[in-house]
């Protein structure tokens, strides 16, 4: 499946949404979970293309339901236990699931949001075969999960970040993901490294 394409003023489409488009500095830093939830909602609504300006409004609306855990009275970068946060601890899996259910219900969709962390390749491929996008939350304290571009070049490493799994590269055994409005790939073996935690989520309509 393909994530929503956000069409800009030049007619160019994205590969999903991006937290970097937020006007709120805290959400620029920790809004990836909000974007992930919004992508799932749009999928359930059958929306695969939207004007970027309309998507920006949807991002703000989604942030009212899927709420990052903000630090009180802090909007600038702050160090806690040696880690840098910009006013927020991000969106936990329980907050994502609860917020996505509420956001979907607000749009007239009742859904169940489920998560898993075992048999990740098999279960994710099964969901993708059913045409369903899958949310992936990566927690890698040592930033040792690599993000590859379409040419197989390493372009970044991830610490804590949400992406949407949209496909599986059978030839190279890689997850195809949407992040920051672009298409990337992640090696599932990275998600099994020591200290790395990977949680997957998906939503099913109760009233299809």
SVG drawing of the C-alpha trace seen along z (x, -y; Angstrom):
<svg xmlns="http://www.w3.org/2000/svg" viewBox="-20 -27 45 42">
<polyline fill="none" stroke="black" stroke-width="0.4" points="0.0,0.0 1.0,-3.6 0.7,-6.3 -1.2,-9.5 0.4,-11.8 0.4,-15.4 0.4,-17.6 2.2,-20.9 1.7,-24.2 4.0,-22.9 2.0,-19.8 4.6,-17.5 3.4,-14.7 5.0,-13.3 5.3,-9.8 3.2,-10.3 3.3,-13.1 6.1,-14.7 6.4,-16.0 8.8,-18.6 5.8,-20.5 4.5,-21.3 4.4,-24.9 4.8,-23.8 8.5,-23.3 7.7,-20.6 5.7,-18.6 8.6,-19.1 10.7,-17.2 8.2,-14.6 5.2,-14.6 6.1,-11.5 3.6,-9.4 0.9,-11.9 1.7,-11.7 1.7,-7.9 -1.8,-7.9 -3.1,-10.4 -1.8,-8.2 -3.7,-5.2 -6.9,-7.3 -6.6,-8.5 -6.1,-4.9 -9.3,-3.8 -11.1,-6.7 -9.8,-5.6 -8.0,-8.9 -4.7,-8.5 -4.2,-12.0 -4.7,-15.4 -3.7,-19.0 -0.7,-19.7 -2.4,-22.8 -5.4,-20.6 -3.0,-18.0 -1.4,-20.7 -4.8,-21.4 -5.4,-17.7 -2.0,-17.5 -3.1,-20.1 -6.4,-18.4 -4.7,-15.0 -2.4,-16.5 -5.5,-17.3 -6.2,-13.6 -2.8,-11.9 -0.9,-13.9 2.8,-13.8 3.7,-13.7 4.9,-17.3 7.2,-18.5 5.5,-21.1 6.6,-24.7 9.3,-23.5 9.5,-24.2 13.2,-24.4 15.7,-21.6 16.3,-20.1 18.6,-17.2 17.2,-14.6 19.4,-11.6 21.8,-12.6 19.2,-12.5 18.0,-15.6 14.3,-16.3 12.6,-19.3 9.7,-19.9 8.3,-16.4 8.9,-12.6 7.0,-11.9 4.0,-9.6 3.9,-6.3 2.2,-3.3 -0.8,-3.4 -1.3,-7.2 -1.1,-6.4 -3.7,-3.7 -6.0,-5.6 -5.7,-8.8 -6.1,-7.0 -9.3,-5.4 -10.7,-8.8 -9.6,-10.6 -11.2,-7.9 -14.4,-7.9 -14.5,-11.7 -14.5,-11.0 -17.3,-8.4 -15.0,-5.3 -15.0,-2.8 -11.7,-0.8 -9.6,1.6 -5.9,0.7 -3.7,3.7 0.1,4.0 2.7,6.7 6.5,7.2 7.2,10.8 7.3,12.6 7.7,9.1 8.5,9.9 5.8,12.6 3.0,10.7 3.8,7.4 4.0,9.1 0.6,10.7 -0.9,7.4 0.7,5.8 -0.7,8.6 -4.1,7.6 -3.4,4.0 -3.0,2.6 -0.3,0.1 1.5,0.8 2.9,-1.6 6.4,-0.9 7.9,-2.5 11.6,-2.2 13.4,-2.7 17.2,-2.5 19.1,-4.3 22.4,-3.9 20.9,-5.2 21.9,-2.0 18.9,-1.4 19.9,-2.5 17.6,-4.2 18.4,-3.5 17.3,-5.4 15.9,-3.7 19.4,-3.2 20.4,-1.3 22.6,-4.1 22.6,-4.7 21.3,-8.2 20.6,-8.3 20.4,-6.3 17.4,-6.3 17.0,-6.5 13.3,-6.9 11.0,-7.4 7.7,-6.3 7.5,-5.3 4.7,-3.7 5.6,-0.3 4.0,-0.4 5.7,2.6 8.2,5.4 11.2,5.6 11.2,9.4 14.5,9.3 16.5,7.5 14.4,8.5 13.8,4.9 10.8,3.0 9.7,0.2 8.7,-2.8 7.3,-6.3 9.1,-8.9 9.4,-12.7 7.4,-12.5 9.8,-10.3 10.3,-6.5 13.0,-4.7 14.0,-1.1 14.9,0.5 16.6,3.9 14.5,6.0 17.7,7.4 18.5,4.0 15.3,4.2 16.6,7.4 19.8,5.8 20.6,5.7 19.0,2.7 16.6,2.0 12.9,2.2 10.4,2.4 6.6,2.2 4.2,2.5 0.6,1.3 -2.3,1.5 -6.0,0.6 -9.0,2.5 -12.4,0.9 -15.2,2.3 -17.9,0.9 -16.3,1.4"/>
</svg>
